[in-house]
Structure formats: C-alpha cells, structure tokens
Amino acid sequence: MNAEQHVPQFRFKDFSDSWEQRSFKTLYKKVIEKNDLSFESDRIISVANMYYKPNDSKSDEKYMETYNIFRLGDIAFEGHKSKNFAYGRFVENTIGDGIVSHVFDVFRPISEYDLNYWKYFIHYEDIMGQKLRMSTTKATMMNNLVSKDFLKQSVLVPNLDEQQKIGTFFKQLDHLITLHQRKLAKLKELKKGYLQKLFPQNSEKVPEFRFKGYSDVWEKRELGELAEFINGRAYKQDELLTSGKYPVLRVGNFYTNDKWYYSDLELPEKYYAEKGDLLYTWSATFGPHIWIGPKVIYHYHIWKVALKNLFEKDFALQFFEADRVRLLNSTNGSTMIHVTKKEMESKGILLPDISEQRNIGELLRKADDLIAATQCKLDLLKKLKKGYLQKMFC
C-alpha cells in the first residue's frame, strides 16, 4: 500500500482514485432477525463450512425459533481459532438466504457493496486479524466478538466498480484453483484404482488388468530374496551439526520438516543415499520414496532398498506403495506404524517377469508424474493468490 495515496500496490487499469477510510459501522449493522418459522427458507447454513443443510426436523420448531435469518451478503463471526485465523474470522453468506444458529453474531451490509470483494477482504487475515484482535475477548478455543468495538474499526475501501473488478478476479482465480483440486483428486483416485487392478488382490495369482501379451502366473517370492534393506546410521544429538559436508536425511524431511542437520563423518558407502535411490521410511510416517536430492547420509529410521536384478525399481516403488495402502486400511488409516526389517524381509510378493514389471512401473510412474505436475500447478496458483491478496488490498 502507498500510505500517502491510500492505494494498493497492484491495481487494474483505469483506477487511480485513493481508497476511502471507512469504519465498519458505515458498512455494516448488527442484526438479530429472529426466525419466526414463517420465513420461506428452511435451510440451515453452516457458517464454518458455508453450506446449506435442509431443516427436516419439524418437531424441533421451538429450538428453530432461536435461529436467526442469515441473508445473502450478511457476514457472521465464527470465533474458532485456527492456523490461518488466529482471532477467529468472518464468513460471508454468498449462497443465499437461510437461517443460522444464534451463537453467531450477524452483520448486514448497509452500503453498496460487491459480494465477491467482501468475501475475500473479510477472509484476509493480514488485514482482518488486526481488526479482530482489537475487537475480541479470548476464550479457551473460541474468541468472543465485541460488536461495538468491531464496528469502530476502520478499513480502506475502493469504489464499487473497483470492488467488482477485484472480486471477479479472485472468484475466477478460486475457480481455477478448484478445478485443479478436483483434477488432482481424480488423478489420485485413478492411481488408487490402478494399484488395485495392476497387482493381484486377496488370493489371486494374477492381477485383474494386464498388458497385452502377458499370461504367465506371477511367481511367489519373499522380499528378502529380492532386495536388501539397509538401515541408516543412528546419530546422537551432538553429532548433528548446523552445517557440514553431508546433509542428514531424516523422516521429517520427506514431509513437513524443512530443518536440516549436517555431518562431516566419512562413512561406508552403504550409509549414503544418492539421486535415484529407493528409500523407505519405516518409523511413524512410513512408505517408499525415490530420492531426488543431493548425496545425503540417511538416518536410522530410513532404509535404503538395494534391489537385485529380478526386481525393477519403478515396479518395486509401486509395490511398496500398494502395500502401504493395504497396511493403512488394515489399521483404520493410522500412520503411527512401525515396520520391522524382519517383517519386511519375510513379506510375500507375487512377481511377474521383468518385462511386465517395467510396463506396470512405467504406467504408474507416468500417473505419479501427472499427479506431481498437477500438485505443482495447484501450489503455484495458491501462491499466486496469496501474492495478489497482499498486493490488491490496502
């Protein structure tokens, strides 16, 4: 924002006027419009997730009278604190008239406004967090809004035409994000189906789906015959350096932990992982990975899987992934599972010849690549949205 002119960093062409300082009391008024049961809509609106739920319980009429009417454009305060909303948040009704629980404070617009603009503005924590911090009292898991304090807070507001431009822009960007989220979900479901159909299920000796030209029964083997599971090195805390020659790869670095430790130790070659190696995290969050980074020393809770000639790498990766899914399904989805080396080596596997392994591995790798590319696009769109929010509001 340019503080002197009160304008955002990025604007659409043809807009140059300074944004106007407005208090919320000139934009909204608090309303308590009771549901007298004659209201045409019997749809209950969930503020937390913003969806309709049909009111099909006519025997609860007395309780339903405690609900308030929640009209299109109204905003309701949800006091739940989360990672993204430290002081709770406002939710705007963009789906139509309905009724909402009396526990939510409802505010109705009293000036010209663009529905989409205000939806994105009031969800923007960088601005609204400060306003709500000045307007809420803390509770254990919920914040309580002090309406009179909130209405005293002021914000910078563009004219209606600019509101409409900004609102439409973010609506279209969100639509694009939603399309990529749906595509990603479909691709993951497709991959899940492939894993079920390309590997034998239950007591079958061959999978449901096979490539043309293959008819032989798959051969039963033990994993210990096909691969060596090499444990990484266990480190004492004082051996983990803040800088050094080799990064130390830990389980968390595959998932959410961006903090790296280092080591200057020179170890036998089996303790290093290089780009392209098949690794398996066996403690807490478990599963297979192809390492794509630089040379690292891998930690004790990771195996390097050294494959023998009969076991093709892409196929092995997908076998371990399918096995991980089966294991999760058998334990109600818990990820707090420890897989022992002895259990893994004695695990049975039905194995096709190396040519069929390559075909299966290649198909599933292409599916993984498509999933990764779609995830990358989705992450980029979310990053773009975050950047635009920072530059288009002031």
KEKOL-507400 format. One record per residue (C-alpha): residue in one letter; x negated, y negated, z. Coordinates in nm, 3 decimals, padded with zeros to 5 digits. Each point is the difference from the previous one (the first is absolute). Layout:
# residues N
["A",[X,Y,Z]];
...
***
This chain:
# residues 394
["M",[00.000,00.000,00.000]];
["N",[-00.107,-00.354,-00.074]];
["A",[00.076,-00.163,00.339]];
["E",[00.025,-00.358,-00.134]];
["Q",[00.241,00.079,-00.281]];
["H",[00.177,00.293,00.174]];
["V",[-00.018,00.228,-00.302]];
["P",[-00.111,00.364,-00.033]];
["Q",[-00.324,00.102,-00.168]];
["F",[00.178,00.162,-00.295]];
["R",[00.311,-00.143,-00.171]];
["F",[00.196,00.061,-00.314]];
["K",[-00.029,-00.247,-00.285]];
["D",[00.220,-00.314,00.018]];
["F",[00.010,-00.014,00.382]];
["S",[-00.200,-00.277,00.166]];
["D",[00.217,-00.148,00.277]];
["S",[-00.115,00.033,00.360]];
["W",[00.182,00.264,00.204]];
["E",[00.235,-00.144,00.264]];
["Q",[-00.046,00.051,00.373]];
["R",[00.327,00.149,00.130]];
["S",[00.104,00.129,00.342]];
["F",[00.185,00.329,00.003]];
["K",[00.305,-00.174,00.150]];
["T",[00.039,-00.186,-00.333]];
["L",[-00.021,00.332,-00.186]];
["Y",[00.189,00.245,00.222]];
["K",[00.255,00.008,00.279]];
["K",[00.049,00.277,00.254]];
["V",[00.332,00.176,-00.054]];
["I",[00.205,00.245,00.205]];
["E",[00.278,00.104,-00.237]];
["K",[00.171,00.289,00.178]];
["N",[00.132,00.299,-00.189]];
["D",[00.377,-00.015,00.063]];
["L",[00.049,00.321,-00.204]];
["S",[00.187,-00.193,-00.269]];
["F",[-00.328,-00.070,-00.175]];
["E",[00.017,00.161,-00.343]];
["S",[-00.342,00.169,00.022]];
["D",[-00.032,00.300,00.232]];
["R",[-00.366,00.045,-00.087]];
["I",[-00.250,-00.007,00.285]];
["I",[-00.332,-00.155,-00.097]];
["S",[-00.322,00.139,00.144]];
["V",[-00.220,-00.303,00.061]];
["A",[-00.314,00.206,00.053]];
["N",[00.013,00.163,-00.344]];
["M",[00.260,-00.222,-00.172]];
["Y",[00.250,00.253,-00.132]];
["Y",[00.375,00.058,00.021]];
["K",[00.154,00.274,00.210]];
["P",[00.374,00.064,-00.047]];
["N",[00.200,-00.040,00.320]];
["D",[00.194,00.326,-00.003]];
["S",[00.076,00.011,00.373]];
["K",[00.339,-00.167,00.037]];
["S",[00.034,00.128,00.358]];
["D",[-00.275,-00.239,00.109]];
["E",[00.191,-00.318,-00.081]];
["K",[-00.053,-00.160,00.342]];
["Y",[-00.375,00.042,-00.032]];
["M",[00.006,-00.125,-00.358]];
["E",[00.158,-00.323,00.123]];
["T",[-00.334,-00.080,00.168]];
["Y",[-00.167,-00.011,-00.344]];
["N",[-00.056,-00.328,-00.184]];
["I",[00.068,-00.077,-00.363]];
["F",[-00.327,-00.018,-00.195]];
["R",[00.044,-00.181,-00.330]];
["L",[-00.213,-00.014,-00.313]];
["G",[-00.288,-00.243,00.066]];
["D",[00.020,00.027,00.380]];
["I",[-00.319,00.080,00.187]];
["A",[-00.016,00.214,00.314]];
["F",[-00.283,00.021,00.250]];
["E",[-00.142,00.344,00.074]];
["G",[-00.220,-00.017,00.307]];
["H",[-00.194,00.322,-00.060]];
["K",[-00.377,-00.058,-00.010]];
["S",[-00.206,00.191,-00.254]];
["K",[-00.338,-00.003,-00.170]];
["N",[00.127,-00.252,-00.256]];
["F",[00.231,-00.205,00.223]];
["A",[-00.158,-00.080,00.334]];
["Y",[00.292,-00.212,00.123]];
["G",[00.289,00.180,-00.167]];
["R",[00.144,-00.122,-00.328]];
["F",[00.301,-00.144,-00.177]];
["V",[00.182,00.210,-00.257]];
["E",[00.212,-00.164,-00.268]];
["N",[00.324,00.158,-00.118]];
["T",[-00.049,00.036,-00.374]];
["I",[00.246,00.290,-00.049]];
["G",[00.343,-00.148,00.073]];
["D",[00.248,-00.071,00.279]];
["G",[00.029,00.251,00.281]];
["I",[-00.014,00.027,00.377]];
["V",[-00.302,00.020,00.226]];
["S",[-00.059,00.090,00.364]];
["H",[00.045,-00.285,00.248]];
["V",[-00.354,00.058,00.131]];
["F",[-00.137,-00.190,-00.300]];
["D",[-00.002,-00.381,-00.011]];
["V",[00.156,-00.109,-00.331]];
["F",[-00.072,-00.330,-00.178]];
["R",[00.188,-00.128,-00.305]];
["P",[-00.143,-00.236,-00.265]];
["I",[00.153,-00.350,-00.001]];
["S",[-00.186,-00.151,-00.295]];
["E",[-00.058,00.102,-00.361]];
["Y",[-00.238,00.294,-00.011]];
["D",[-00.132,00.278,-00.221]];
["L",[00.070,00.344,00.144]];
["N",[-00.321,00.161,-00.128]];
["Y",[-00.227,-00.287,00.102]];
["W",[00.114,00.009,00.362]];
["K",[-00.023,00.378,00.014]];
["Y",[-00.372,-00.017,-00.073]];
["F",[-00.063,-00.313,00.199]];
["I",[00.151,00.123,00.326]];
["H",[-00.184,00.334,-00.035]];
["Y",[-00.334,-00.173,-00.037]];
["E",[-00.175,00.055,00.332]];
["D",[-00.277,-00.255,-00.063]];
["I",[00.258,-00.280,00.025]];
["M",[00.287,00.151,00.197]];
["G",[-00.222,00.164,00.261]];
["Q",[-00.093,-00.340,00.140]];
["K",[00.363,-00.118,-00.004]];
["L",[00.119,00.311,00.180]];
["R",[-00.283,-00.012,00.252]];
["M",[00.132,-00.342,00.102]];
["S",[00.358,00.128,00.011]];
["T",[-00.006,00.340,00.167]];
["T",[-00.032,00.143,00.350]];
["K",[-00.189,00.324,00.033]];
["A",[00.163,00.329,00.097]];
["T",[-00.151,00.349,00.016]];
["M",[00.057,00.110,-00.360]];
["M",[00.224,-00.283,-00.117]];
["N",[-00.023,-00.379,-00.006]];
["N",[00.302,-00.211,00.084]];
["L",[00.064,-00.301,-00.222]];
["V",[00.082,-00.332,00.167]];
["S",[00.228,-00.146,-00.267]];
["K",[-00.031,-00.366,00.100]];
["D",[-00.379,00.026,-00.008]];
["F",[00.005,00.169,-00.339]];
["L",[00.229,-00.263,-00.151]];
["K",[-00.243,-00.274,00.113]];
["Q",[-00.284,00.153,-00.202]];
["S",[-00.075,-00.159,-00.337]];
["V",[-00.134,00.130,-00.331]];
["L",[-00.087,-00.141,-00.341]];
["V",[00.271,00.067,-00.260]];
["P",[-00.005,-00.047,-00.381]];
["N",[00.300,-00.120,-00.199]];
["L",[00.261,00.251,-00.115]];
["D",[-00.143,00.040,-00.353]];
["E",[-00.343,00.089,00.135]];
["Q",[00.154,00.232,00.257]];
["Q",[00.172,00.187,-00.283]];
["K",[-00.324,00.029,-00.199]];
["I",[-00.193,00.135,00.298]];
["G",[00.281,00.232,00.109]];
["T",[00.041,00.149,-00.348]];
["F",[-00.376,00.048,-00.033]];
["F",[-00.025,00.202,00.324]];
["K",[00.316,00.196,-00.078]];
["Q",[-00.148,00.109,-00.334]];
["L",[-00.334,00.083,00.166]];
["D",[00.179,00.209,00.262]];
["H",[00.193,00.177,-00.276]];
["L",[-00.330,00.092,-00.163]];
["I",[-00.135,00.124,00.333]];
["T",[00.313,00.211,00.052]];
["L",[-00.035,00.154,-00.348]];
["H",[-00.357,00.104,00.078]];
["Q",[00.104,00.137,00.340]];
["R",[00.268,00.213,-00.167]];
["K",[-00.241,00.116,-00.269]];
["L",[-00.253,00.094,00.267]];
["A",[00.261,00.195,00.197]];
["K",[00.108,00.187,-00.315]];
["L",[-00.360,00.084,-00.093]];
["K",[-00.067,00.134,00.349]];
["E",[00.316,00.209,-00.018]];
["L",[-00.106,00.128,-00.343]];
["K",[-00.344,00.093,00.136]];
["K",[00.168,00.181,00.292]];
["G",[00.209,00.198,-00.249]];
["Y",[-00.310,00.089,-00.201]];
["L",[-00.173,00.132,00.310]];
["Q",[00.298,00.224,00.075]];
["K",[00.031,00.132,-00.355]];
["L",[-00.367,00.036,-00.096]];
["F",[-00.096,00.206,00.305]];
["P",[00.163,00.331,00.099]];
["Q",[00.258,-00.039,00.276]];
["N",[00.082,00.243,00.281]];
["S",[-00.091,00.355,-00.105]];
["E",[-00.020,-00.068,-00.375]];
["K",[-00.316,00.099,-00.190]];
["V",[00.035,-00.264,-00.271]];
["P",[00.135,-00.356,-00.001]];
["E",[00.340,-00.104,-00.139]];
["F",[-00.162,-00.213,-00.273]];
["R",[-00.300,00.110,-00.209]];
["F",[-00.181,-00.139,-00.298]];
["K",[00.044,00.180,-00.331]];
["G",[-00.233,00.295,-00.049]];
["Y",[-00.033,00.108,00.365]];
["S",[00.175,00.311,00.135]];
["D",[-00.245,00.177,00.234]];
["V",[00.092,00.044,00.365]];
["W",[-00.194,-00.233,00.229]];
["E",[-00.266,00.173,00.210]];
["K",[00.015,-00.012,00.379]];
["R",[-00.321,-00.127,00.163]];
["E",[-00.112,-00.159,00.326]];
["L",[-00.125,-00.359,00.000]];
["G",[-00.319,00.107,00.176]];
["E",[-00.091,00.199,-00.313]];
["L",[00.048,-00.303,-00.224]];
["A",[-00.143,-00.293,00.196]];
["E",[-00.231,-00.093,00.285]];
["F",[00.143,-00.242,00.258]];
["I",[-00.291,-00.206,00.131]];
["N",[00.054,-00.196,00.320]];
["G",[-00.127,-00.355,00.017]];
["R",[-00.232,-00.126,00.272]];
["A",[00.128,-00.093,00.347]];
["Y",[-00.127,-00.342,00.110]];
["K",[-00.048,-00.147,00.344]];
["Q",[00.133,-00.355,00.027]];
["D",[-00.348,-00.150,00.039]];
["E",[-00.110,00.167,-00.327]];
["L",[00.260,-00.195,-00.200]];
["L",[-00.158,-00.323,-00.122]];
["T",[00.159,-00.323,-00.124]];
["S",[-00.234,00.012,-00.301]];
["G",[-00.232,00.255,-00.150]];
["K",[-00.097,00.212,-00.301]];
["Y",[00.302,00.234,-00.014]];
["P",[00.368,-00.077,00.071]];
["V",[00.155,00.254,00.238]];
["L",[00.330,00.121,-00.143]];
["R",[00.264,00.066,00.268]];
["V",[00.357,00.129,-00.035]];
["G",[00.148,-00.347,00.050]];
["N",[-00.195,-00.140,-00.295]];
["F",[00.218,00.205,-00.234]];
["Y",[00.316,-00.164,00.132]];
["T",[00.026,-00.327,00.194]];
["N",[-00.336,-00.059,00.168]];
["D",[-00.221,-00.242,-00.195]];
["K",[-00.268,-00.014,00.271]];
["W",[-00.319,00.184,-00.099]];
["Y",[-00.291,00.125,00.204]];
["Y",[-00.344,00.079,-00.140]];
["S",[-00.296,00.230,00.061]];
["D",[-00.369,00.003,-00.092]];
["L",[-00.035,00.373,00.072]];
["E",[-00.147,00.220,-00.272]];
["L",[00.197,00.326,00.006]];
["P",[00.020,00.325,-00.200]];
["E",[00.176,-00.060,-00.333]];
["K",[00.312,00.192,00.103]];
["Y",[00.093,-00.281,00.242]];
["Y",[00.032,-00.259,-00.278]];
["A",[00.301,-00.054,-00.225]];
["E",[-00.035,-00.160,-00.340]];
["K",[00.245,-00.126,-00.261]];
["G",[00.213,00.288,-00.130]];
["D",[-00.039,00.228,00.302]];
["L",[00.309,00.178,00.133]];
["L",[00.050,-00.082,00.368]];
["Y",[00.261,00.112,00.252]];
["T",[00.099,-00.189,00.315]];
["W",[00.101,00.264,00.251]];
["S",[00.070,-00.194,00.321]];
["A",[00.308,-00.216,00.075]];
["T",[00.082,-00.130,-00.350]];
["F",[-00.098,00.289,-00.223]];
["G",[-00.022,00.081,-00.369]];
["P",[-00.226,00.011,-00.309]];
["H",[-00.177,-00.291,-00.170]];
["I",[-00.232,-00.052,-00.293]];
["W",[-00.264,-00.244,00.126]];
["I",[-00.037,-00.296,-00.237]];
["G",[-00.240,-00.219,00.196]];
["P",[-00.379,-00.019,00.044]];
["K",[-00.218,00.259,00.172]];
["V",[00.112,00.038,00.362]];
["I",[-00.057,00.216,00.304]];
["Y",[00.334,00.159,00.081]];
["H",[00.115,00.038,00.358]];
["Y",[00.065,00.322,00.193]];
["H",[00.378,-00.008,-00.056]];
["I",[-00.052,00.028,-00.376]];
["W",[-00.097,00.304,-00.205]];
["K",[-00.187,-00.013,-00.327]];
["V",[00.153,00.274,-00.213]];
["A",[-00.270,00.161,-00.212]];
["L",[00.186,00.193,-00.272]];
["K",[-00.123,00.318,-00.165]];
["N",[00.024,00.057,-00.374]];
["L",[00.342,00.171,00.013]];
["F",[00.166,-00.305,00.158]];
["E",[00.056,-00.309,-00.218]];
["K",[-00.016,-00.333,00.188]];
["D",[00.321,-00.170,-00.122]];
["F",[00.195,00.322,00.056]];
["A",[-00.154,00.041,00.346]];
["L",[00.096,-00.357,00.091]];
["Q",[00.362,00.063,-00.100]];
["F",[00.009,00.336,00.181]];
["F",[-00.115,-00.168,00.321]];
["E",[00.258,-00.276,-00.051]];
["A",[00.281,00.252,-00.053]];
["D",[-00.120,00.191,00.306]];
["R",[-00.001,-00.324,00.203]];
["V",[00.363,-00.068,-00.099]];
["R",[00.103,00.354,00.098]];
["L",[-00.176,-00.036,00.334]];
["L",[00.169,-00.333,00.069]];
["N",[00.341,00.140,-00.090]];
["S",[-00.053,00.289,00.240]];
["T",[-00.080,-00.241,00.285]];
["N",[00.282,-00.252,-00.059]];
["G",[-00.227,-00.253,-00.169]];
["S",[-00.245,-00.053,00.287]];
["T",[-00.344,-00.120,-00.113]];
["M",[-00.163,00.079,00.336]];
["I",[-00.124,00.337,-00.119]];
["H",[-00.346,00.155,00.038]];
["V",[-00.103,00.252,-00.263]];
["T",[-00.284,00.227,00.110]];
["K",[-00.278,00.115,-00.231]];
["K",[00.079,00.365,00.079]];
["E",[00.367,-00.050,-00.090]];
["M",[-00.091,-00.171,-00.325]];
["E",[-00.252,00.263,-00.108]];
["S",[00.246,00.284,00.068]];
["K",[00.288,-00.173,-00.180]];
["G",[00.129,00.199,-00.296]];
["I",[00.027,-00.150,-00.346]];
["L",[00.142,00.129,-00.327]];
["L",[-00.247,-00.094,-00.270]];
["P",[00.044,-00.009,-00.380]];
["D",[-00.293,00.018,-00.238]];
["I",[-00.223,-00.306,-00.034]];
["S",[00.164,-00.115,-00.325]];
["E",[00.349,-00.012,00.153]];
["Q",[-00.145,-00.173,00.307]];
["R",[-00.140,-00.273,-00.226]];
["N",[00.334,-00.056,-00.173]];
["I",[00.187,-00.024,00.331]];
["G",[-00.265,-00.222,00.155]];
["E",[-00.007,-00.233,-00.299]];
["L",[00.380,-00.044,-00.006]];
["L",[00.017,-00.077,00.371]];
["R",[-00.303,-00.231,-00.018]];
["K",[00.177,-00.201,-00.271]];
["A",[00.305,-00.021,00.225]];
["D",[-00.224,-00.120,00.286]];
["D",[-00.163,-00.259,-00.228]];
["L",[00.341,-00.132,-00.103]];
["I",[00.108,-00.020,00.365]];
["A",[-00.320,-00.183,00.091]];
["A",[00.039,-00.246,-00.291]];
["T",[00.360,-00.074,00.097]];
["Q",[-00.099,-00.044,00.364]];
["C",[-00.274,-00.239,-00.111]];
["K",[00.247,-00.208,-00.203]];
["L",[00.242,-00.005,00.293]];
["D",[-00.273,-00.114,00.240]];
["L",[-00.102,-00.272,-00.247]];
["L",[00.358,-00.126,-00.032]];
["K",[00.036,-00.013,00.379]];
["K",[-00.328,-00.189,00.022]];
["L",[00.117,-00.243,-00.269]];
["K",[00.324,-00.056,00.187]];
["K",[-00.188,-00.073,00.321]];
["G",[-00.220,-00.249,-00.185]];
["Y",[00.295,-00.173,-00.165]];
["L",[00.179,-00.031,00.335]];
["Q",[-00.303,-00.177,00.139]];
["K",[-00.021,-00.240,-00.295]];
["M",[00.367,-00.069,-00.079]];
["F",[00.129,-00.096,00.346]];
["C",[-00.116,-00.289,00.213]];
***
